[in-house]
């Protein structure tokens, strides 16, 4: 054995497994409730497409605001205590859904639900990125993302079935129990504070095409100049993640209603096959990202999402629904963990809380915009054309990504020619 070759750092620790399992329960709760909301609020409160979008977007926007504060608290605050506070809000709001007797009260509970989810999801992402070795950050985030992937496979089907068979009260009761089960799991996690990495070590462990920032020389410098570097380095993946989430906002908000418009017997099959593709592709996408960089992952994945949305818009049967789900799920499963690993790996360890907060904010902002804007489009054109308009978002995704890479290459070429003179 060559002594100069260091062993591969361990990924599957006790804390990593517990965080992944508890994150699975968090997303099971969310994914069971969210797809059922459009049908419920339409029947219970007479909501139109804009009101349905408002239910989804208010939750997402509240989670965004909560993450802005959570990212700051995670820099110095106790990880586990912050997580438990977020979970308490989350479970309390879940139980309160059953008591909502008016649409305004329902919206208020969604705000509380968004606060709990924003705090808990950001803390999970930060705690797990502290535990994952940086040399395996893409792979680790891919496996951690399987927890939300499994929830996407099971939860929508279970939630819609519970709503149809037993009513909204039973759905909420089951979701509340899942949320409560998270608390004993997180008590077994050994929260880890990130150790300050030296610039050479960080650069060596970063995936290709993704160099982390050098650590700040002092706390004052971190506040004055670090935030500017963080914003510049994360701007592109933030915008790309928001565009991807924009398309998902149209799915999570209106797919059940589209099924009625297109006479699709059970649109829940879309969630099942979509999530199955996500689960299968995530680990491979993470390893590909670690070894080849984002250029090998993002363009083909974006094309698959685009094709999936177009197929969905022309679907009139189960076969087309499955094909569109597989295409969308494969692309989504490649893109989301890669974008998260890109953002987390491009910052120094003490800023991972802010990086994870920014990543999840990009998702919630995209979902909020997608729910509102695509809902307005659907009101005037129908859901089929709405999904075709949603597919155009991925064209903008590719144009933004490719244009930015071309500009960076041109700047490097100009800089290199200037140095050679």
N, C-alpha and C positions, 0 to 999 in steps of 0.2 A: 504494500500500500504506500502510495506516495505521501509523505508527511506534509508536503506543501499544499495538498488538496484538502480543503476543509470539508467535513461532512455536511450533507444537506440539512439545513435547520429544520427543526420539528414543527409541523403545522397542527396536527391533530392532538392538541392538549385538552385537558379536562375543561378549562375555561372556554376554549374555542367551541367545543361541542355543546356546552350548556348555553352559551350565547346564541349559537345557531338554532338550537331547539326552542329557546324562549322567543327568539325572533320569528320562528315559524308560527308560534301561537299568536303573537302580535298581529301578523299578517293574515292568519286564518280569521281572526275576529274582523279585521277590516274588509277582507275580500268576501266574507259571507254577507256582510251588511250592505256594502256599497252597490253591487249589481242589483240588489233587491229594492233599493231606494226609489229609482224612477217609477217602477210600477206602483209601489206603495204610496208615494206622495201624489201620484196622479189620481189614484182611486180614493185615497183618504182625504185629500185637500183640494182636489180638482186642479192640480198644478199643470201649467203648460210647459213647452220645451224650455223657455227661458227660466222658469222657476225651478225646473229639474236641474238645469245647469247651475243655477244659483246654489242649490243644495250641495252640489259637488264642489263648486269653486270656493265657497265660503270656508268649507273645511280645509281645503288646500291652502288658501291664503292665510288662515289662522295658523296652520302648521308652519308656514314660512316665517311669520312674525315670531312664533315661539322658538324657532331654530336660531334666529338672530341673537336672542338672549342666551339660548342654550350653548351655542358655540363659544361665547365669551365665558360662561360659567365653567365650562369644561376645562378651560386653561388652568384654573387653579382649584376649582371645587372638587368635592368627592364624587367620583363617577357613580358609585352605587347609590348614594343618597339621591342624586339628581334623577337617576333612572327610576327609583321607587316613587318619587313624587310624580313623574310623568305617567307611570303606570296607574297610580291612584286616580288621577284625573281621567285617564282613559277608561278604566273599569267603571267609575262613577257615571261618566257620560253614557256608556253603553247601557247601563241599567236604566238611566233616565229617559232613554228613547221611548220606552213603553208608556211613560207618563205624559208624553207630548200630546196635548189636546188641541193644539192649533198650529198652523204653519209657522208663525213667528216663534213660538216656543220651540218647535222642532229645529228651526235655524239656530236658536240660541244654544241648544244642546250640541248641535254640530260644531259650533265654535269651541265649546269646551272639549269636545272629542278631538278637534284639530290640535288644541294646545297639548293634550296628553300624547297624541301620536307624534307631534313634532318634537317634543322633548325626548320621548322614549326612543324613537327611531334614530335620532341624531346621536344619542348616547350609545346605543348599540353599535352604530357604525364606528364611532370613535374608540370604544373599548375593544372591538375586534381588530381594528387596524393597529392598535397598540400591541396586540398579542401576536399578530401575523408577522413573521420575519419579512423584512423588506425584499429579500431576494425572491420571495414567493407571494408577493402582494397581489399580483393578478390572479394567480391560482387560488389563493386564499379567499379573495373577494368573490371569485366565481363560485367556490363551494359554499361560502356564507350566503351568497345570493340564491342558492338552491332552496333555502328556507322560504323565501318569498315565492320562488318558483313552484314549490309543492303546494303552497297555499292557493296560488292561481289555478292549479289543477283541480283541487278538491273543493275549495271554499265556495266559488260561485255556484257550482252545481248543488252543493248542500244548502246554500242560502236560498236559492230560488225554489228548491224543492220544499224546504221548511215553510217558506212563505206561502206557497200554493197549497200544501197539504195541511198545515197546522196553524198558519197565521203568523202575523208579525210578532206577537208576544212570545211565541215559542222560539222563533229565530233569535230574538234579543236575549232570551234566557240562556240559550246554548252559547251564544257569543260571549256573554258575561262570564260564564263558567270557564271558557277558554282563556279569557283575560285574567281571571283570578288564579289560574294554574301557573301563570308566568312567575309569580312572586316567589314561591319556594325554589324555583329553578335558579333565579338570579342570585339567591343567597349563597349558592355554591360556587359562584364565579370569584376568582381572585383578580380583582382589578389591578391593572399594571400601569404605572406611569412610564411614558416613553423616555428612554435615555437619550441624551443629546448626542447625536452622531456627528462625527467629524466630516468635513466636506469630502475627502477622498473616499471614506468608507461609504458615505451615502451615494456618491456618484458611481461607485463600483457595483452597489447593490440595486441601482435603479434599472428598470427595464429599458431596452433600447428605445430611442427617440423620446425619452422622458427623463430629463436630468433634473434632480431636485435642487431646490435653492440651497445655497450655503447657509449654515446656521448663523443667526445674528450675533454680533460681537457683544451686545449688551441688551438688556430689556428696553432701554430707551431707543436703541436703534430698531429693535423689533417693532416698536409702536410707530416710529416715525417713517421708516422706509420699508419695513417688512410687509406691511399691508399693501403698499403700492405694488411690490413685486408679486405678492399673492394674487392680487386682482388681475394683473396682466397675464400671469401664467395660467390662471384658471378660466379666463374669459371664454376661450374657444370651446373647451369641453363643456362649460356651463351652458352656453348657447345651444350646442348640439344636443345635450341632454334635455334641454327644455323643448326643443323641436320634437324629439322622440316622444316625450311625455305628452305633447300636444295631441299627437295621434291617439295615444292611449286614453286621453280624456274623452275622445269621441266614442271609444269602445266601451269604456266602463260606464258611461252615462247613458248611452242611447242604443246599445246593441239589443237589449231586450225589446225596446220599442220598434227597432228596425225589423226584428223577427216577426212582429205582428204585421208590419207594413208589407213585408216580402212573403208572408205566409210560410215562414220557416217554423217547423214544428217545435224544435227544441234548440234554441241558440246556445244553450248551456254547453253543447258539444264543442262550440268554438273555444270556450274557456278551457275545456279539458285538453284538446289537442294543442292549442296554443301553449298552454303551460307545460305539457309533455315535451314539446320541442324546446322550450326554455330550459327545462331541467336537464335535458340530454346535452345541450350544446354549451352550457355555461362553463363546465370544467375545461373543455377543450379550447374554448375561446380565451379563457384566462391564461392557459399555458401558451397559446399562440401569441397573446399580447406580451407576455413576459419575454418571449424569445425573439419575436419579430417586430414588436411595436404596433402602434395604433394604425399605421398605414396598411397593415396586412389584414386588419379586422374590420375597420369602419366602412370602407366603400362597398364591399360585397354584402355586408349586413344591412346597410341602408337600402340597397337595391331590393333585398328580400322583403323588408318592411313595406316598401313601395308596392311591390307586386302583390303582397298579401292584402293590402287595402283595396287595390284595384279589383282583385278577384272577389273580395267580399262585396263590393258594390254591384257586381253583376251576378251574384249568387242567388239561385232559386231552389236549391236542393241541398241535401246533406253532403254530397260529394264535394261540391264547390265550397261549402262551409268548412270542411275539413282541410282542403287544399289551402284555402286562404289562411286558416289558423296555423297550419304548419309553416307556411312561408313567413307570416308575421312573427310567430313565436321564435323561429330560428334566428331571424334578424334581431329581434328584441333581446333575445338571450345572449347574443354576441355583443350587442352594443352597450347594454346597461352596465355590466360589471367592468367592461373595458374603460368606459368613461369614468366610472368611479375610481378605478385603479389609477387612471391617468391623473385625476385631480388629487388624490391622496398622495401618490408617489412624487408629485411635483413640488411638495412643500416639505419643510423641515418637521421633525417629529412633534414639536410642541404646538404646531399649527394644524394638526390633523383634525382636531375638533371643529375648527372653522372650515376646513376643507370638506368634511363630511356634511356639515350644516349647509354649505353652499351646494353640494351635490343634491341632497334631498330637497332643498329649496327649488333647484332647477326642475325637479320632477313635479313638485306641487304647483309651481307657477305654470308649467306647461299644461298640467291637467286642468288647472283653473281656467286658463285661457282657452284651452280646447273645449271644455264644457260650455263656456259662454258663447264663444264665437261660432263653433260648429253647431250649437243648438240654434242660434239665430239663422244660420244657413239652412238647417233642416226645416225650420218653420216656413221658409219660402220655397225651397226646392225639393224637399223630401230627403229621406235618409240615404238613399243610394247616391245621389249627387253630393251629399255631405261627405261621404267617405271618399269620393273621387277628389273633392277639394282637399280633404285631409292628406291624400297621397301626394299632393303637390308640396306639402311641407317637407317631404323627404327629398324632393328635387332641390329645394332651397338648402337643405342639409348638405347635400353633395356639393352644391355650388359654393357654399360658405367654406366648407372643409377644404375643397380643392383650391379655391382662390386664396385662402390663407396660406396653405402650403407653398403655392407658387410665389406669393409675395415674400415669404420667409426665405425661400431659395434664392430669389433675386437679391434680397438684402444681403444674404451671406456671400453671394457672388461679388457684389459691389464692394463689400467690406474686405473680402480676400484680395481683390484686385488693388484696393487702396493700400493694403499692407505690403503687397509685393513690389510696390513702386519704391 
